[in-house]
Amino acid sequence: MTVWLISFAAAAVALAAGIYYLACRVHACPLVAALSRRTRVGGWVVSFAVILLAAAVSVLLLDAVNTAVILLHLVFFMLVSSLVGKIIICVCGKAARFHLSGVLALIITAAYLAAGAVSAYNVQRTAYSVSTHKEVGSLRVAMFADSHVGATFGGKGFAKRMEELRSQQPDIVLIVGDFVDESTTREDMVESCRALGKLEAPYGVWFVFGNHDKGLYGTMRGYDGDDLIRELEVNGVHVLQDENVLIDDRFYLVGRKDASEQEETRGGRADISDLTASLDSDKYSIVLDHQPHDYAAEARADADLVLSGHTHGGQLIPLGFLMDKLHLGGTDSVYGYTRRENTDFIVTSGISDWAIKFKTGCISEYVIIDITGSDAAAGEYPFRGAFPGRAGDRTGEQRGTWQGLLYQLDVFNLS
């Protein structure tokens, strides 16, 4: 919590300094500079008024959080363009018009964040191949998390993404938390649950809660976690809360309560060792845990595969890198594949955004995992989908967000 408070405080200071810097840049524009020669106070009033008016319009069109994101990016690109301009002057000995670098920064910021908005709305398919010495046959798992229905797309948009997921012919569909949000309307929730009911997976659709599904942070949406469970179950979705289940005598699913329920006042949650103690160790086990915070314990419990979301892949450059290196929020992994001891871990960047409408450090995705056991028939997999996708890294090295972004660029490489 302390690290997050320091981070937010630093962001607030940077934003205040950024607004002052932008006002200085406006003040240096020819028209405002001419006004300042007549009345010094008037020039600064106009400078701050331009920035604050633009920010107010952005808040009305988007919100305060995304306005802050835009302003911080604009400040960064203005600083870079100004530095480049000064280097050109030093190298070429040629004066450059100061305000032109500001115009260039505006264009770059708009283009960069537009690409980030497209990345947030354009859901892609990410594929991993996992092998095991256990006899699980060939199993295709479809997994997604962090749809936050209503944030990026409502019920109809979510249904469209589920149609694409269904085309991948998964054997089982796993939803790893934050399906809905504190602001998700009942109508969107119901429509999205119905979309899940149309998925055709032989082993069904399974769900665990994230930190937003139950409205733990306050909500006016008109339904609670129990209402969500009822709607999910009406549509054939199985809900796991600190439970395990053996499926077709082939593999186990272990669904954990979210880490936000760790406190006794919220019901508490079981240790992973208690949930796996009674499992047959010869059978493959998949653990669903929304927040990737308990890797050491899950590896000690000999889970075979642990699936998580929550981090949104860091969402913005350089947040993913900082989350990874500073372990903000106790996160063990920000994005991608990791192996610890005998356990494979996969964290998805989410099928949607949340409060921030841009994804510059990752993509929106659903995940397809092809699991191949020692008893799988040769050639039975690896892929049955529309295109091959990408195989997971089997070296045991983590793919961080900034590395994962480069990895994602290979999405349509069919070689």
Backbone torsions as a table, in degrees:
resi	resn	phi	psi	omega
1	MET	NA	-40.5	-179.5
2	THR	-60.5	-42.8	-179.7
3	VAL	-62.1	-41.9	179.3
4	TRP	-65.3	-40.9	179.0
5	LEU	-62.7	-41.6	177.2
6	ILE	-63.0	-41.1	-179.9
7	SER	-63.4	-44.7	179.8
8	PHE	-66.5	-38.6	178.6
9	ALA	-64.1	-42.1	178.4
10	ALA	-63.0	-40.2	178.6
11	ALA	-64.1	-39.9	179.2
12	ALA	-64.7	-42.4	178.0
13	VAL	-64.4	-43.1	179.1
14	ALA	-62.2	-38.7	179.6
15	LEU	-65.8	-44.6	178.9
16	ALA	-62.2	-44.8	178.2
17	ALA	-64.4	-36.4	179.2
18	GLY	-65.3	-40.9	178.1
19	ILE	-63.0	-41.3	177.8
20	TYR	-63.1	-43.5	179.9
21	TYR	-62.0	-43.9	179.2
22	LEU	-63.1	-38.8	177.2
23	ALA	-62.5	-38.4	177.0
24	CYS	-63.3	-39.2	179.5
25	ARG	-66.3	-41.1	177.2
26	VAL	-64.5	-39.8	-179.4
27	HIS	-61.6	-27.6	-179.0
28	ALA	-83.4	-8.8	178.4
29	CYS	-63.8	146.8	-175.4
30	PRO	-52.6	-45.7	-176.8
31	LEU	-65.4	-45.4	-179.1
32	VAL	-69.9	-37.6	178.1
33	ALA	-61.0	-40.1	177.7
34	ALA	-63.8	-40.0	177.8
35	LEU	-64.1	-38.3	-178.5
36	SER	-64.4	-29.2	179.1
37	ARG	-68.0	-26.2	178.1
38	ARG	-85.1	-45.9	179.8
39	THR	-144.5	112.2	-174.9
40	ARG	-60.5	-44.5	-179.2
41	VAL	-64.5	-40.8	-178.8
42	GLY	-60.7	-38.2	178.5
43	GLY	-62.2	-43.9	179.7
44	TRP	-70.9	-35.8	176.3
45	VAL	-60.2	-45.9	178.7
46	VAL	-63.3	-41.9	-178.3
47	SER	-60.4	-50.6	-179.8
48	PHE	-69.6	-33.3	179.9
49	ALA	-63.7	-40.2	178.9
50	VAL	-61.2	-47.2	-178.8
51	ILE	-65.5	-47.1	-176.9
52	LEU	-69.3	-33.9	176.9
53	LEU	-66.7	-44.3	177.8
54	ALA	-61.8	-40.2	178.6
55	ALA	-65.5	-39.7	179.6
56	ALA	-63.4	-41.7	177.9
57	VAL	-62.9	-42.4	178.9
58	SER	-63.2	-40.0	178.0
59	VAL	-62.3	-40.8	179.3
60	LEU	-66.2	-40.0	-178.3
61	LEU	-78.1	-36.5	-178.8
62	LEU	-116.5	-101.6	174.1
63	ASP	-170.4	179.7	-175.3
64	ALA	-66.5	-39.8	-177.9
65	VAL	-62.2	-49.6	-178.1
66	ASN	-69.9	-29.5	174.2
67	THR	-64.1	-42.2	177.2
68	ALA	-62.2	-40.6	178.2
69	VAL	-61.1	-44.5	179.6
70	ILE	-62.4	-46.5	-178.5
71	LEU	-62.3	-42.3	-179.5
72	LEU	-65.3	-39.6	176.6
73	HIS	-65.5	-40.6	-179.9
74	LEU	-63.0	-42.4	177.6
75	VAL	-60.2	-45.9	-179.1
76	PHE	-59.4	-48.6	-177.4
77	PHE	-70.1	-29.1	175.2
78	MET	-68.1	-40.3	177.5
79	LEU	-62.9	-42.7	179.7
80	VAL	-65.0	-46.5	-178.6
81	SER	-65.3	-34.9	177.3
82	SER	-66.1	-42.1	178.4
83	LEU	-63.0	-43.9	178.4
84	VAL	-60.8	-41.7	178.9
85	GLY	-60.8	-41.4	179.4
86	LYS	-68.1	-35.4	177.3
87	ILE	-65.0	-40.6	178.3
88	ILE	-61.3	-41.3	179.0
89	ILE	-62.4	-43.9	-178.7
90	CYS	-66.5	-40.2	-176.2
91	VAL	-77.2	-45.8	-174.0
92	CYS	-94.1	-15.6	-177.2
93	GLY	67.0	23.6	-175.8
94	LYS	-117.2	128.1	-179.4
95	ALA	-71.1	137.0	176.6
96	ALA	-113.2	145.7	179.3
97	ARG	-71.2	120.9	-173.3
98	PHE	-58.3	-40.8	-174.7
99	HIS	-71.7	-19.8	179.3
100	LEU	-68.4	-33.0	176.6
101	SER	-65.3	-32.3	176.4
102	GLY	-67.1	-40.7	176.7
103	VAL	-62.9	-42.7	178.3
104	LEU	-61.8	-41.5	178.8
105	ALA	-62.8	-39.1	176.9
106	LEU	-60.7	-44.2	-179.0
107	ILE	-65.4	-44.9	-179.4
108	ILE	-64.1	-43.5	179.2
109	THR	-60.5	-45.3	-179.9
110	ALA	-62.1	-44.3	-178.9
111	ALA	-67.0	-43.0	-177.9
112	TYR	-63.1	-47.9	-178.7
113	LEU	-74.4	-28.0	173.7
114	ALA	-63.6	-42.1	176.2
115	ALA	-63.1	-37.5	177.2
116	GLY	-65.7	-35.7	177.2
117	ALA	-68.2	-41.1	177.0
118	VAL	-62.2	-41.2	179.3
119	SER	-62.5	-36.6	179.8
120	ALA	-68.7	-36.6	-175.5
121	TYR	-87.7	-23.7	-176.1
122	ASN	-91.1	100.4	-176.4
123	VAL	-81.0	126.4	-179.5
124	GLN	-111.5	168.0	178.8
125	ARG	-103.1	125.4	174.7
126	THR	-115.8	130.9	-175.0
127	ALA	-119.7	142.6	174.9
128	TYR	-128.9	148.0	172.1
129	SER	-116.3	126.3	-178.0
130	VAL	-125.4	134.0	177.7
131	SER	-114.5	154.6	179.6
132	THR	-146.3	151.9	176.7
133	HIS	-79.5	-8.6	-178.8
134	LYS	-81.2	156.6	-176.7
135	GLU	-89.1	88.1	179.1
136	VAL	-117.5	0.2	-177.3
137	GLY	70.0	-143.4	176.2
138	SER	-116.0	125.0	-173.2
139	LEU	-132.8	125.9	175.9
140	ARG	-103.8	120.0	-178.8
141	VAL	-109.0	129.0	169.8
142	ALA	-104.3	130.1	-176.5
143	MET	-135.1	138.5	170.0
144	PHE	-147.3	162.8	179.2
145	ALA	-149.6	166.9	169.4
146	ASP	57.9	46.7	174.2
147	SER	-73.7	-28.6	177.8
148	HIS	40.5	54.4	-171.8
149	VAL	-46.1	127.1	-177.5
150	GLY	105.3	-18.6	-179.7
151	ALA	-76.2	-56.7	178.1
152	THR	-100.4	-43.5	178.6
153	PHE	-142.0	150.1	179.2
154	GLY	-86.4	-158.6	-176.8
155	GLY	-60.1	-42.9	-179.2
156	LYS	-67.0	-42.5	178.0
157	GLY	-64.3	-38.7	177.9
158	PHE	-64.1	-41.9	179.7
159	ALA	-60.2	-37.5	178.2
160	LYS	-63.2	-42.0	178.0
161	ARG	-65.3	-34.7	179.2
162	MET	-69.0	-31.1	175.2
163	GLU	-63.3	-40.5	178.0
164	GLU	-66.4	-41.4	179.2
165	LEU	-62.6	-39.9	179.9
166	ARG	-62.0	-31.7	-179.7
167	SER	-65.9	-15.0	178.9
168	GLN	-81.2	-3.1	176.4
169	GLN	53.5	54.5	179.3
170	PRO	-73.2	152.8	173.2
171	ASP	-79.5	-27.8	-178.7
172	ILE	-152.2	146.4	178.4
173	VAL	-117.5	128.9	-177.2
174	LEU	-121.0	126.7	179.7
175	ILE	-109.1	115.8	-169.6
176	VAL	-105.1	53.0	168.3
177	GLY	89.7	161.8	-177.4
178	ASP	53.5	45.0	173.8
179	PHE	-63.9	-45.6	176.3
180	VAL	-119.7	175.9	-174.9
181	ASP	-129.9	171.6	176.2
182	GLU	-60.0	-25.2	-177.1
183	SER	-101.3	1.3	-179.5
184	THR	-69.1	125.6	-179.5
185	THR	-71.6	157.8	177.2
186	ARG	-60.3	-38.3	-178.8
187	GLU	-62.2	-45.6	178.5
188	ASP	-66.5	-37.7	178.8
189	MET	-62.8	-47.3	-178.8
190	VAL	-63.6	-44.9	-179.5
191	GLU	-63.5	-37.3	179.7
192	SER	-70.2	-38.6	176.5
193	CYS	-63.2	-37.8	177.2
194	ARG	-65.4	-35.6	176.7
195	ALA	-63.7	-38.0	177.1
196	LEU	-65.2	-33.8	179.5
197	GLY	-67.3	-16.6	-179.8
198	LYS	-92.1	-4.7	177.4
199	LEU	-70.3	136.9	-177.3
200	GLU	-110.7	92.5	179.3
201	ALA	-127.2	126.5	-176.3
202	PRO	-53.3	-36.3	-178.3
203	TYR	-100.3	10.5	170.9
204	GLY	86.6	-174.8	-179.9
205	VAL	-116.9	130.5	-174.5
206	TRP	-125.9	147.4	-170.5
207	PHE	-138.0	137.8	166.3
208	VAL	-124.5	154.9	-177.6
209	PHE	-78.4	147.4	168.3
210	GLY	-103.4	-167.3	-177.7
211	ASN	-82.6	-5.5	179.9
212	HIS	-110.3	-19.2	-171.6
213	ASP	-60.1	-35.8	-176.1
214	LYS	-91.1	2.4	-179.6
215	GLY	67.8	38.4	-176.1
216	LEU	-66.2	-20.2	-175.6
217	TYR	-100.1	17.1	179.6
218	GLY	93.3	133.8	-176.2
219	THR	-155.7	152.2	174.6
220	MET	-118.0	22.5	-171.3
221	ARG	-77.1	-17.5	174.7
222	GLY	91.5	12.6	174.8
223	TYR	-153.4	158.8	-179.1
224	ASP	-120.3	-169.6	-178.2
225	GLY	-61.7	-37.3	179.6
226	ASP	-66.4	-38.8	176.7
227	ASP	-63.0	-39.3	179.1
228	LEU	-64.9	-43.3	178.4
229	ILE	-58.4	-46.0	-179.1
230	ARG	-60.2	-43.2	-178.5
231	GLU	-68.1	-38.2	177.0
232	LEU	-63.6	-47.4	-176.4
233	GLU	-68.1	-32.8	174.7
234	VAL	-59.0	-32.3	-179.1
235	ASN	-97.2	17.5	172.1
236	GLY	82.0	13.1	179.4
237	VAL	-90.4	131.5	179.9
238	HIS	-90.4	129.9	-178.4
239	VAL	-106.6	128.0	178.8
240	LEU	-113.6	129.8	176.4
241	GLN	-133.9	96.4	-175.3
242	ASP	55.2	52.5	-178.7
243	GLU	-136.7	157.2	170.7
244	ASN	-127.2	153.3	-179.1
245	VAL	-145.2	138.7	176.6
246	LEU	-94.0	125.1	-175.5
247	ILE	-108.9	119.3	175.0
248	ASP	55.5	27.5	-178.7
249	ASP	54.9	23.5	-177.2
250	ARG	-110.8	-43.3	-174.6
251	PHE	-154.4	159.4	178.1
252	TYR	-102.0	145.5	163.9
253	LEU	-110.9	131.5	176.0
254	VAL	-120.6	112.0	-178.0
255	GLY	-104.8	118.6	-176.8
256	ARG	-96.0	147.6	166.6
257	LYS	-64.6	156.2	-178.8
258	ASP	-71.5	153.9	179.5
259	ALA	-61.4	-23.4	178.2
260	SER	-66.8	-15.9	178.4
261	GLU	-97.1	11.5	-178.3
262	GLN	-59.4	-38.3	-178.5
263	GLU	-65.9	142.4	-178.7
264	GLU	-61.0	-31.2	-179.6
265	THR	-64.2	-20.8	177.6
266	ARG	-106.5	14.3	176.0
267	GLY	103.6	-19.0	-178.6
268	GLY	71.9	169.8	173.2
269	ARG	-142.4	152.3	-174.9
270	ALA	-75.3	152.9	171.2
271	ASP	-69.6	146.4	-179.4
272	ILE	-61.6	-31.8	179.5
273	SER	-63.3	-34.2	178.1
274	ASP	-70.8	-33.9	-178.2
275	LEU	-76.2	-23.3	-177.1
276	THR	-106.9	-4.5	-174.1
277	ALA	-58.9	-36.3	-175.0
278	SER	-92.1	1.9	-176.1
279	LEU	-77.4	147.4	173.3
280	ASP	-73.3	114.8	-174.9
281	SER	-66.7	-13.5	177.7
282	ASP	-81.1	-11.4	-179.1
283	LYS	-101.8	147.8	-177.8
284	TYR	-69.3	142.8	-179.6
285	SER	-130.4	136.8	177.5
286	ILE	-119.3	123.9	-179.7
287	VAL	-104.9	132.2	175.9
288	LEU	-107.4	116.2	-177.0
289	ASP	-142.1	108.2	-171.1
290	HIS	-52.7	-49.6	-177.0
291	GLN	-97.2	127.4	-178.5
292	PRO	-80.3	69.9	-172.8
293	HIS	-118.3	-3.6	-168.2
294	ASP	-129.8	37.9	-174.1
295	TYR	-61.2	-42.9	-176.8
296	ALA	-60.1	-47.1	-179.4
297	ALA	-67.3	-38.7	-178.7
298	GLU	-69.7	-33.8	175.1
299	ALA	-68.8	-41.4	177.8
300	ARG	-63.4	-30.2	-180.0
301	ALA	-79.0	-0.3	177.6
302	ASP	63.5	32.8	170.6
303	ALA	-65.1	144.1	-179.3
304	ASP	-85.1	-39.4	-177.9
305	LEU	-143.8	129.7	177.8
306	VAL	-120.1	127.6	-177.2
307	LEU	-115.1	133.6	-177.6
308	SER	-142.8	170.4	174.5
309	GLY	-138.9	-125.6	169.4
310	HIS	77.7	-43.0	-171.4
311	THR	-78.5	-17.6	-173.6
312	HIS	55.4	26.5	177.7
313	GLY	64.3	17.4	-175.3
314	GLY	85.8	-23.4	174.4
315	GLN	64.6	-56.2	-176.2
316	LEU	-117.4	142.9	168.6
317	ILE	-72.8	128.6	7.6
318	PRO	-105.7	24.5	-173.6
319	LEU	-59.9	-40.7	179.7
320	GLY	-59.5	-44.6	178.9
321	PHE	-61.9	-44.0	-179.2
322	LEU	-67.4	-41.6	177.9
323	MET	-60.9	-40.1	-179.0
324	ASP	-67.7	-48.3	-174.3
325	LYS	-77.1	-33.5	-177.9
326	LEU	-97.2	-5.3	-178.6
327	HIS	52.5	48.5	-179.6
328	LEU	-61.4	134.1	-180.0
329	GLY	71.3	13.8	-179.4
330	GLY	73.1	20.8	-176.8
331	THR	-71.8	128.9	177.7
332	ASP	-82.8	-26.6	179.5
333	SER	-154.2	140.0	-179.1
334	VAL	-91.7	-38.0	-176.4
335	TYR	-162.6	144.8	168.4
336	GLY	92.1	-156.3	-171.7
337	TYR	-99.9	136.6	174.8
338	THR	-140.4	147.8	173.0
339	ARG	-125.3	129.7	174.4
340	ARG	-126.4	124.6	-177.0
341	GLU	52.9	-116.8	-178.7
342	ASN	-106.4	17.9	-174.3
343	THR	-115.1	132.2	173.4
344	ASP	-93.3	135.7	178.3
345	PHE	-123.0	135.7	175.8
346	ILE	-132.3	128.2	175.8
347	VAL	-115.4	126.6	177.5
348	THR	-92.8	149.4	177.0
349	SER	-81.5	-0.5	175.0
350	GLY	94.0	152.6	-178.4
351	ILE	-88.1	-4.7	-176.7
352	SER	-147.4	176.0	169.1
353	ASP	-93.7	-168.6	174.3
354	TRP	-133.4	-110.6	-178.0
355	ALA	-72.3	-34.8	-178.6
356	ILE	-92.9	129.7	-172.7
357	LYS	-89.5	7.9	-177.5
358	PHE	-123.7	144.0	172.0
359	LYS	-125.8	98.6	179.4
360	THR	-101.0	-15.0	-177.6
361	GLY	-109.5	3.6	-178.7
362	CYS	-165.1	-172.9	177.6
363	ILE	-122.0	167.7	166.3
364	SER	-89.2	137.3	-171.3
365	GLU	-152.5	158.4	157.0
366	TYR	-116.5	158.1	-170.7
367	VAL	-118.2	135.1	172.9
368	ILE	-114.0	125.0	-179.8
369	ILE	-120.0	117.8	175.3
370	ASP	-97.2	113.1	-178.5
371	ILE	-99.8	126.5	-178.4
372	THR	-118.3	116.9	178.6
373	GLY	-88.2	172.6	-178.6
374	SER	-66.9	-19.3	-179.0
375	ASP	-98.6	7.5	-177.7
376	ALA	-69.8	141.1	177.6
377	ALA	-68.9	140.3	-179.7
378	ALA	-59.5	129.9	176.7
379	GLY	80.6	3.4	-178.2
380	GLU	-65.8	-35.7	170.9
381	TYR	-122.8	-167.2	20.1
382	PRO	-88.8	-24.5	-169.8
383	PHE	-131.8	136.9	173.2
384	ARG	-119.5	1.5	-173.1
385	GLY	-82.8	-170.6	-175.0
386	ALA	-70.1	-32.5	176.9
387	PHE	-150.6	159.3	-168.9
388	PRO	-60.1	-35.7	-178.0
389	GLY	76.2	-152.1	-175.2
390	ARG	-127.1	137.3	177.9
391	ALA	-82.8	146.0	179.7
392	GLY	-71.7	155.0	-179.6
393	ASP	-76.1	122.0	-178.0
394	ARG	-99.4	10.6	-177.2
395	THR	-83.3	-13.3	-177.2
396	GLY	88.1	1.1	177.6
397	GLU	-89.1	137.0	-178.8
398	GLN	-72.1	140.6	169.6
399	ARG	-96.9	105.6	177.4
400	GLY	-73.5	173.4	-175.7
401	THR	-60.7	-47.9	-176.7
402	TRP	-68.2	-32.7	175.0
403	GLN	-73.1	-38.6	-179.0
404	GLY	-62.8	-31.1	179.1
405	LEU	-62.2	-43.2	176.9
406	LEU	-64.5	-38.8	178.7
407	TYR	-61.5	-39.1	-177.7
408	GLN	-65.3	-26.8	-177.6
409	LEU	-64.5	-12.3	-179.2
410	ASP	-91.5	13.7	-170.4
411	VAL	-56.8	-34.6	-177.1
412	PHE	-105.8	18.4	175.9
413	ASN	-80.1	109.0	-174.4
414	LEU	-96.3	8.3	-178.2
415	SER	-72.6	NA	NA
